[in-house]
Amino acid sequence: MSILSKELVFSQVKASTSDEVIHYLAEQLHQDGKVKDTFEQAVKDREKVYPTGLPTGKIAVAIPHTNVEYVNEAAIAFATLAEPVKFHNMAVTDQTVDAQVVVMLAMKNPHSQVSMLQKLMALFQDQALLAQLQQITDNEQLFKIVSEHI
């Protein structure tokens, strides 16, 4: 079974802050039974200490996540945003990036998190692909293309 499901892929999500994006995706994961009710706050707490914004080029991304104990079943929530949202930069934490793609990881074991991050990094470095994903307005079409790359 894939950790990416079409129920957890969202195109053109409207949010104005990173907290709103995190809330939206964590809520979807929780409603799907993938994470515990403590997951959202754990992600927000971790984001304050270890930001997840990645300045990957013209289209920046964020990969909010938290520790495995908040997860019931491995899953990914994937979203493109209608408007960029500021996430703090992973490398230079006092700077922000305007994320347009947000991938929330809910991993069950730390090792799988590393291999998933490697796959995602390959995806994130393909700016042409990110630009294509950013244009999609249909969740199913977005799921189809993302699932080919993860």
Backbone as JSON, one array per atom type, in Angstrom:
{
  "sequence": "MSILSKELVFSQVKASTSDEVIHYLAEQLHQDGKVKDTFEQAVKDREKVYPTGLPTGKIAVAIPHTNVEYVNEAAIAFATLAEPVKFHNMAVTDQTVDAQVVVMLAMKNPHSQVSMLQKLMALFQDQALLAQLQQITDNEQLFKIVSEHI",
  "N": [[0.83, -1.19, 0.0], [0.52, 2.19, -0.82], [1.97, 5.14, 0.64], [0.99, 7.45, -0.16], [-2.1, 8.75, -0.8], [-5.05, 9.39, -2.76], [-6.92, 10.76, -1.3], [-5.52, 12.44, 0.29], [-4.27, 14.42, -1.13], [-4.07, 17.66, -2.24], [-5.04, 20.37, -4.23], [-4.24, 23.79, -4.8], [-4.72, 24.93, -2.21], [-6.12, 27.22, 0.06], [-4.6, 29.4, 2.21], [-3.24, 31.55, 4.72], [-1.17, 31.57, 6.5], [1.65, 29.68, 7.8], [0.87, 28.14, 9.97], [-1.87, 27.79, 9.44], [-1.79, 26.2, 7.14], [-0.49, 23.94, 8.17], [-2.38, 23.19, 10.1], [-4.59, 22.54, 8.45], [-3.61, 20.37, 6.84], [-2.8, 18.55, 8.84], [-5.23, 18.08, 10.06], [-6.61, 16.78, 8.0], [-5.09, 14.42, 7.8], [-5.6, 13.42, 10.34], [-8.4, 13.04, 10.31], [-8.46, 11.0, 8.51], [-7.5, 9.0, 9.99], [-4.8, 8.53, 10.17], [-3.04, 9.77, 11.91], [-2.4, 10.61, 15.39], [-4.42, 12.54, 17.75], [-2.74, 14.35, 18.87], [-0.88, 15.02, 17.02], [-0.94, 17.37, 15.3], [-0.27, 19.57, 17.03], [2.25, 18.72, 17.82], [3.64, 18.84, 15.4], [3.55, 21.62, 14.93], [4.98, 22.52, 17.17], [7.5, 21.37, 16.67], [8.15, 22.64, 14.31], [8.7, 25.23, 15.14], [11.17, 24.96, 16.35], [12.75, 23.44, 14.61], [12.62, 24.49, 11.65], [10.97, 23.93, 8.46], [11.04, 24.97, 5.89], [12.11, 25.04, 2.54], [14.32, 26.52, 0.38], [14.02, 25.96, -2.65], [14.34, 27.07, -5.1], [12.65, 28.93, -7.64], [10.08, 28.06, -7.02], [9.35, 27.4, -3.86], [9.38, 25.01, -1.15], [7.84, 23.3, 1.66], [8.26, 20.99, 4.32], [6.67, 20.03, 6.69], [6.74, 18.07, 9.66], [6.76, 15.53, 12.25], [7.72, 13.58, 15.15], [7.74, 9.93, 15.17], [6.05, 8.82, 17.12], [3.62, 10.1, 17.13], [2.14, 9.16, 15.11], [-0.2, 7.01, 13.52], [-0.38, 5.48, 11.23], [1.68, 5.24, 8.41], [1.81, 8.0, 6.21], [1.38, 10.56, 3.69], [0.58, 13.93, 3.36], [-0.14, 16.0, 0.74], [0.14, 19.16, -0.71], [-0.58, 21.82, -2.97], [-0.37, 25.33, -2.92], [-2.7, 28.03, -3.12], [-1.8, 30.62, -2.87], [1.51, 31.74, -2.13], [2.94, 30.84, 1.06], [4.56, 31.89, 4.01], [7.2, 30.08, 5.36], [9.59, 29.29, 7.85], [13.02, 29.2, 6.99], [14.77, 26.19, 6.58], [17.57, 25.98, 6.68], [18.59, 28.56, 7.25], [17.43, 29.86, 9.83], [16.34, 32.31, 10.64], [15.37, 33.43, 8.41], [12.76, 33.51, 5.9], [10.92, 31.42, 3.62], [8.91, 31.54, 0.69], [6.67, 29.34, 0.53], [5.15, 27.21, -1.86], [4.43, 24.7, -2.28], [3.51, 22.18, -0.1], [4.41, 19.49, 1.86], [3.32, 17.25, 4.09], [4.69, 15.04, 6.29], [3.94, 11.94, 7.69], [5.36, 9.64, 9.24], [6.0, 6.23, 10.14], [8.27, 4.94, 10.88], [11.62, 5.94, 11.64], [13.62, 5.4, 9.73], [12.25, 5.08, 7.29], [11.45, 7.65, 6.94], [13.76, 9.01, 6.2], [14.36, 7.85, 3.67], [12.07, 8.61, 2.28], [12.31, 11.38, 2.36], [14.53, 11.66, 0.71], [13.47, 10.89, -1.79], [11.55, 12.9, -2.06], [13.21, 15.16, -2.14], [14.42, 14.88, -4.62], [12.2, 15.27, -6.25], [11.57, 17.92, -5.47], [13.73, 19.32, -6.47], [13.28, 19.48, -9.1], [12.35, 21.94, -10.81], [10.77, 22.51, -13.03], [8.86, 20.5, -12.97], [7.67, 21.11, -10.48], [6.57, 23.58, -11.13], [4.69, 22.75, -12.99], [3.03, 21.18, -11.33], [2.07, 23.18, -9.7], [0.29, 24.5, -11.33], [-1.88, 22.85, -11.58], [-5.31, 22.27, -10.95], [-6.96, 20.31, -10.11], [-7.56, 17.81, -7.8], [-7.34, 15.0, -8.23], [-5.86, 14.79, -10.6], [-3.51, 16.01, -9.76], [-2.73, 14.19, -7.78], [-2.23, 11.95, -9.42], [0.04, 12.72, -10.93], [1.92, 13.37, -8.92], [2.13, 10.9, -7.62], [3.49, 9.43, -9.48], [6.05, 10.22, -9.1], [6.88, 9.77, -6.54]],
  "CA": [[0.0, 0.0, 0.0], [1.29, 3.42, -0.93], [1.71, 6.1, 1.72], [0.32, 8.59, -0.79], [-3.44, 8.38, -1.27], [-5.66, 10.57, -3.4], [-7.69, 11.51, -0.29], [-4.62, 13.34, 1.02], [-3.59, 15.3, -2.09], [-4.94, 18.84, -2.37], [-4.5, 21.42, -5.09], [-4.67, 25.18, -4.62], [-5.24, 25.17, -0.86], [-6.07, 28.63, 0.46], [-4.16, 29.62, 3.59], [-2.42, 32.76, 4.75], [-0.01, 31.38, 7.38], [2.13, 28.3, 7.87], [0.02, 27.44, 10.94], [-3.12, 27.4, 8.77], [-1.48, 25.06, 6.26], [-0.22, 22.8, 9.04], [-3.67, 22.76, 10.68], [-5.4, 21.92, 7.4], [-3.08, 19.05, 6.46], [-2.85, 17.66, 10.01], [-6.65, 17.73, 10.23], [-6.94, 15.77, 6.97], [-4.44, 13.17, 8.22], [-6.29, 12.94, 11.54], [-9.71, 12.54, 9.89], [-8.21, 9.75, 7.79], [-7.04, 8.02, 10.98], [-3.37, 8.27, 10.0], [-2.25, 10.34, 13.0], [-3.07, 10.81, 16.67], [-4.92, 13.91, 17.88], [-1.62, 15.18, 19.34], [0.03, 15.2, 15.88], [-0.88, 18.76, 14.81], [0.51, 20.42, 17.95], [3.64, 18.25, 17.78], [4.23, 19.39, 14.17], [3.74, 23.06, 15.14], [6.08, 22.69, 18.14], [8.75, 21.03, 16.02], [8.38, 23.66, 13.28], [9.29, 26.4, 15.81], [12.57, 24.67, 16.68], [13.38, 22.93, 13.38], [11.77, 24.89, 10.53], [11.04, 22.99, 7.33], [10.99, 25.64, 4.6], [13.26, 24.74, 1.68], [14.41, 27.43, -0.77], [14.42, 25.07, -3.74], [14.35, 27.8, -6.38], [11.5, 29.83, -7.84], [8.98, 27.48, -6.24], [9.88, 26.85, -2.62], [8.54, 23.98, -0.55], [7.99, 23.05, 3.09], [7.95, 19.6, 4.65], [6.42, 19.9, 8.13], [6.57, 16.7, 10.15], [7.14, 15.37, 13.65], [8.25, 12.26, 15.5], [6.93, 8.77, 14.82], [5.07, 8.41, 18.14], [2.33, 10.77, 16.9], [1.6, 8.61, 13.86], [-0.84, 5.69, 13.58], [-0.11, 4.76, 9.98], [2.48, 6.09, 7.53], [1.06, 8.7, 5.17], [1.84, 11.88, 3.28], [-0.43, 14.88, 2.86], [0.56, 16.81, -0.28], [-0.7, 20.28, -1.13], [-0.09, 23.03, -3.61], [-1.08, 26.45, -2.31], [-3.23, 29.05, -4.04], [-0.86, 31.74, -2.72], [2.66, 31.32, -1.3], [2.85, 31.05, 2.5], [5.91, 31.95, 4.59], [7.72, 29.1, 6.32], [10.98, 29.61, 8.16], [14.02, 28.46, 6.21], [15.39, 25.09, 7.29], [19.01, 26.19, 6.83], [18.84, 29.88, 7.86], [16.12, 29.86, 10.49], [15.74, 33.64, 10.8], [14.83, 33.84, 7.11], [11.59, 32.74, 5.5], [10.75, 31.1, 2.2], [7.51, 31.58, 0.28], [6.37, 27.98, 0.07], [3.98, 27.03, -2.71], [4.13, 23.27, -2.18], [3.73, 21.72, 1.27], [4.27, 18.05, 2.01], [3.37, 16.87, 5.5], [5.08, 13.64, 6.45], [3.55, 11.19, 8.88], [6.09, 8.39, 9.05], [5.91, 5.31, 11.27], [9.61, 4.59, 11.37], [12.56, 6.99, 11.27], [14.36, 5.05, 8.52], [11.43, 5.35, 6.11], [11.4, 9.1, 6.79], [14.96, 9.41, 5.45], [14.25, 7.47, 2.25], [11.02, 9.43, 1.69], [12.89, 12.72, 2.16], [15.4, 11.6, -0.48], [12.59, 10.91, -2.97], [10.95, 14.23, -2.15], [14.23, 16.13, -2.55], [14.56, 14.76, -6.08], [11.02, 15.94, -6.8], [11.65, 19.36, -5.21], [14.79, 19.95, -7.27], [12.78, 19.58, -10.48], [11.52, 23.14, -10.82], [9.78, 22.42, -14.12], [7.79, 19.66, -12.45], [6.96, 21.88, -9.45], [5.76, 24.59, -11.83], [3.56, 22.02, -13.56], [2.14, 20.82, -10.21], [1.48, 24.42, -9.21], [-0.78, 24.91, -12.25], [-3.0, 21.9, -11.54], [-6.4, 22.68, -10.06], [-7.77, 19.13, -9.84], [-6.87, 16.95, -6.84], [-7.02, 13.68, -8.79], [-4.77, 14.96, -11.56], [-2.32, 16.28, -8.95], [-2.36, 12.9, -7.19], [-1.69, 11.08, -10.46], [1.4, 13.14, -11.3], [2.79, 13.24, -7.75], [2.36, 9.48, -7.33], [4.49, 8.92, -10.43], [7.39, 10.7, -8.72], [7.22, 9.42, -5.15]],
  "C": [[0.87, 1.25, 0.0], [0.98, 4.34, 0.25], [1.1, 7.38, 1.16], [-1.04, 8.12, -1.28], [-4.12, 9.62, -1.81], [-6.51, 11.37, -2.43], [-6.84, 12.55, 0.43], [-3.78, 14.2, 0.07], [-4.55, 16.44, -2.43], [-4.29, 19.9, -3.25], [-5.08, 22.77, -4.7], [-5.34, 25.43, -3.27], [-5.07, 26.65, -0.51], [-5.71, 28.73, 1.93], [-3.29, 30.86, 3.59], [-1.22, 32.64, 5.68], [0.42, 29.91, 7.35], [1.29, 27.5, 8.87], [-1.29, 26.97, 10.32], [-2.89, 26.19, 7.87], [-1.27, 23.81, 7.1], [-1.53, 22.27, 9.64], [-4.49, 21.99, 9.65], [-4.9, 20.51, 7.08], [-3.12, 18.07, 7.63], [-4.28, 17.18, 10.26], [-7.07, 16.65, 9.23], [-6.34, 14.41, 7.35], [-5.17, 12.57, 9.41], [-7.66, 12.35, 11.17], [-9.58, 11.2, 9.17], [-7.68, 8.66, 8.73], [-5.54, 7.75, 10.94], [-2.53, 8.74, 11.18], [-3.1, 10.49, 14.27], [-3.53, 12.27, 16.79], [-3.85, 14.87, 18.39], [-0.66, 15.57, 18.2], [0.18, 16.68, 15.48], [-0.02, 19.63, 15.72], [1.98, 20.02, 17.94], [4.35, 18.8, 16.53], [4.52, 20.88, 14.37], [4.9, 23.33, 16.1], [7.43, 22.43, 17.48], [9.14, 22.11, 15.0], [9.05, 24.91, 13.88], [10.79, 26.2, 16.05], [13.36, 24.26, 15.44], [12.5, 23.27, 12.19], [11.98, 23.98, 9.32], [10.9, 23.66, 5.97], [12.27, 25.37, 3.81], [13.27, 25.7, 0.49], [14.91, 26.67, -1.99], [14.5, 25.76, -5.09], [13.14, 28.7, -6.44], [10.29, 29.35, -7.03], [9.58, 26.79, -5.02], [8.87, 25.87, -2.02], [8.75, 23.96, 0.96], [7.57, 21.62, 3.36], [7.74, 19.44, 6.16], [6.18, 18.45, 8.52], [6.93, 16.68, 11.64], [7.55, 13.92, 13.89], [7.22, 11.14, 15.28], [5.86, 8.42, 15.85], [3.7, 9.07, 17.98], [1.58, 10.19, 15.71], [0.99, 7.23, 14.09], [-0.43, 4.84, 12.39], [0.62, 5.71, 9.04], [1.63, 6.7, 6.42], [1.76, 10.01, 4.83], [0.62, 12.69, 2.9], [0.32, 15.85, 1.97], [-0.36, 17.93, -0.73], [0.08, 21.29, -1.95], [-0.95, 24.15, -3.04], [-1.52, 27.46, -3.35], [-2.33, 30.28, -4.04], [0.29, 31.25, -1.86], [2.43, 31.68, 0.18], [4.27, 31.0, 3.08], [6.14, 30.83, 5.6], [9.15, 29.52, 6.63], [11.9, 28.64, 7.43], [14.7, 27.41, 7.1], [16.86, 25.37, 7.62], [19.34, 27.51, 7.56], [17.54, 30.27, 8.56], [15.52, 31.25, 10.72], [15.25, 34.21, 9.47], [13.6, 32.99, 6.8], [11.65, 32.43, 4.02], [9.25, 31.16, 1.91], [7.14, 30.23, -0.33], [5.09, 27.95, -0.76], [3.54, 25.57, -2.75], [4.46, 22.86, -0.76], [3.44, 20.23, 1.33], [4.4, 17.72, 3.49], [3.63, 15.37, 5.59], [4.54, 13.09, 7.76], [4.16, 9.8, 8.72], [6.02, 7.54, 10.32], [7.28, 4.87, 11.74], [10.64, 5.56, 10.81], [13.32, 6.67, 9.97], [13.55, 5.38, 7.26], [11.32, 6.86, 5.87], [12.59, 9.58, 5.95], [14.82, 9.06, 3.97], [13.15, 8.29, 1.56], [11.54, 10.84, 1.43], [13.79, 12.74, 0.93], [14.57, 11.64, -1.76], [11.99, 12.3, -3.17], [11.96, 15.26, -2.61], [14.45, 16.07, -4.06], [13.4, 15.46, -6.78], [11.15, 17.46, -6.66], [12.71, 20.05, -6.05], [14.39, 20.1, -8.73], [11.8, 20.75, -10.56], [10.45, 23.12, -11.91], [8.58, 21.59, -13.66], [6.99, 20.41, -11.38], [6.06, 22.93, -10.09], [4.52, 23.94, -12.44], [2.54, 21.68, -12.46], [1.38, 22.05, -9.72], [0.3, 24.88, -10.06], [-2.03, 24.04, -12.15], [-4.05, 22.34, -10.53], [-7.28, 21.49, -9.65], [-6.99, 18.16, -8.94], [-6.45, 15.61, -7.44], [-5.86, 13.76, -9.78], [-3.45, 15.2, -10.81], [-1.81, 14.98, -8.33], [-1.66, 12.01, -8.22], [-0.24, 11.44, -10.78], [2.36, 12.97, -10.12], [3.12, 11.77, -7.5], [3.35, 8.84, -8.3], [5.92, 9.24, -9.98], [7.79, 10.34, -7.31], [7.24, 7.91, -5.0]]
}
